[in-house]
Amino acid sequence: MSTHGDSPGYWNRRAAQFCMDPLSLLIPGWGALMMRVGPGRNSPPLVTPGRLERGLVLVLPGIEGPSFYADAVRRGLDAAGVGAALEICNWAGAWPGTLFALTRRGSDRQAHAVADRITDYRRRHAAPPVVLVGHSGGAAMVVFVAELLGPKAPLAGAIALAPALSPGYDLSRALAGVAGELVVCHSRRDVQLRMLTSVGGNFDRRFGRTAGQEGFAHRGGGGRLVQIAWTRAMASQGHNGGHIAWTRPNWVRDNLGPRVKQWIGGNKPAAGASREQAD
């Protein structure tokens, strides 16, 4: 079940474009600015009336905004058979996402906008399930949105890929806003994120150490907090432990797709899907 985005030549060309720009070494999203998804990113076949009736998966990109990376996550979920609408949510709007890492007030304002989008969706449809999947800065926004929705209007599930939040951030309020699992993916090899948070800070205004590299210190959640650390076994799916590697379509398809399908449609994870230990 491969897509052209999983072919070695395609990814090698993208990697070459990314690495040719020295700023990519400092700002993970810089290379993505030249690979932004076009105006049709939320049009058929991944966002249709039929899909919207089955549920909504919002993919929140990193500080680069709607890009090839966010689209890769969406294609991986589609390849896994997720039948809900797969929509890229430009949570930063017309502004650079880095601005919202500078003040919690700014990031809270953007989180309110995403929560309003979810509320409007639920108003227009028969209360289908909503799932959030965020990467980097977008993963921090996933946590903030879950906090806003709370136990009265929880998400069906949420995934934070390399979240730009400090390891000590309290997830209690976010967990209250998720009916299923809050899945956190982190990698010790994510030196890009650590460099960025050392200079500009995490989204909770803590500098240096980041949950995207270490995971969260939070314990509890009744088994609904699932933290997945990168392992060498993931290299077989093209995941080298780097910041962007969490968006690889093959890895998303095999490891996140079964979970999202379960949250959206009650389907059990497919055989062979990864099984991680919940904290």
Number of C-alpha atoms within 10 A of each C-alpha: 8 12 12 10 18 18 10 11 11 11 15 11 11 16 12 10 15 20 13 11 12 11 13 16 17 14 17 21 24 17 23 23 15 13 17 17 18 10 8 8 18 17 12 12 12 20 20 14 12 12 18 22 19 19 26 24 28 23 26 29 30 31 27 28 28 26 23 22 25 27 23 20 29 27 24 27 28 20 19 23 14 27 23 28 26 29 21 24 23 22 25 28 12 8 13 12 21 20 14 20 23 16 15 14 11 14 25 16 14 20 24 17 16 23 20 15 14 20 14 11 18 18 10 11 12 12 13 16 20 25 24 27 27 28 29 29 31 32 29 28 32 29 25 25 26 26 21 21 21 17 16 11 18 23 26 23 26 32 25 27 30 32 32 31 31 26 19 14 14 14 20 14 16 23 26 21 25 27 18 20 22 29 20 22 23 26 24 17 17 21 16 18 30 24 19 19 23 15 12 17 24 29 29 17 16 18 18 17 21 29 28 34 28 21 23 22 14 14 13 13 17 10 13 17 24 17 20 19 17 20 14 9 10 14 13 10 15 17 21 19 21 18 24 20 21 25 23 21 31 27 22 23 26 21 22 22 26 24 27 31 20 17 24 22 15 10 12 12 19 15 8 9 14 13 9 12 9 17 15
